Amino acid sequence: MEINMRKATMEDALDILKWRNDEKSREGSFNKEKINIPQHLEWYKKKMSDENCVMLILMDGEEKAGHIRLDIQGDTAEISYMIAPDQRGKGLGKEILRLMEQSAPSDVKVLVGFTLPGNEGSRKCFKDNDYTEFTAGDVICYIKTLTR
Ligand SMILES: CC(C)(COP(=O)(O)OP(=O)(O)OC[C@H]1O[C@@H](n2cnc3c(N)ncnc32)[C@H](O)[C@@H]1OP(=O)(O)O)[C@@H](O)C(=O)NCCC(=O)NCCS
């Protein structure tokens, strides 16, 4: 199957919510609360219309396989991402980080991601994509400078 990235649309909102509310996703999140539909749609619409936010969907052929978001401040983008629960464990976490670099706006020079120490899967994805790891208290920070 062909793996590629496309821009997210309003039609992806509920899939993203479903993935976000999955137990494993909540375990890996800083906010562990379940999010309800109205709350999510309000947040999602705001993000979609924010010019400093890039929302992307990873496609595995015709199937939605993951979501990645860049929140941009100056030349730095903070990364949030997840793979659809039924698509995990087959390399797509690493792939979404790799492909995102091609979709990041050209003025983004630095990528930053934060994980909880127990989120081994995500930590592996960052490390395998050549991010540098910093530990700050209970949070692990990953940083990569783009050379392009
Ligand atoms: C974290 C996440 C994105 C990883 O995606 P994935 O597609 O399952 O990851 P991959 O298949 O690319 O695996 C990457 C590596 O991590 C390892 N890995 C994955 N999950 C793991 C786990 N729970 N514990 C230990 N290692 C794990 C894989 O074995 C693989 O290692 P390998 O390269 O040696 O084979 C996915 O589990 C997810 O969406 N989690 C919920 C949301 C989340 O935590 N997002 C990140 C917030 S910072």
The ligand as an ORCA input file, in Angstrom:
! r2SCAN-3c Opt
* xyz 0 1
  C       3.441      6.232     19.971
  C       2.876      5.789     18.641
  C       2.719      6.992     17.738
  C       3.834      4.773     18.006
  O       3.319      4.429     16.743
  P       3.581      2.979     16.109
  O       3.125      3.049     14.697
  O       2.993      1.944     16.954
  O       5.158      2.930     16.183
  P       6.109      2.078     15.248
  O       5.395      0.849     14.796
  O       6.681      3.003     14.213
  O       7.211      1.631     16.306
  C       8.370      2.335     16.561
  C       9.241      1.488     17.451
  O       8.740      1.580     18.795
  C       8.504      0.291     19.309
  N       7.304      0.364     20.112
  C       6.061      0.703     19.702
  N       5.207      0.679     20.753
  C       5.960      0.316     21.829
  C       5.673      0.123     23.209
  N       4.435      0.307     23.688
  N       6.689     -0.247     24.028
  C       7.933     -0.428     23.562
  N       8.279     -0.237     22.263
  C       7.301      0.114     21.412
  C       8.290     -0.588     18.092
  O       8.587     -1.931     18.390
  C       9.285      0.006     17.130
  O      10.571     -0.450     17.427
  P      11.536     -1.065     16.303
  O      11.874      0.081     15.406
  O      12.708     -1.535     17.081
  O      10.758     -2.115     15.631
  C       1.483      5.094     18.813
  O       1.606      4.037     19.737
  C       0.411      6.013     19.286
  O      -0.295      6.630     18.472
  N       0.256      6.134     20.621
  C      -0.751      6.967     21.207
  C      -0.496      8.459     21.011
  C       0.897      8.876     21.445
  O       1.442      8.400     22.425
  N       1.452      9.825     20.674
  C       2.765     10.373     20.931
  C       2.647     11.483     21.928
  S       4.227     12.185     22.237
*
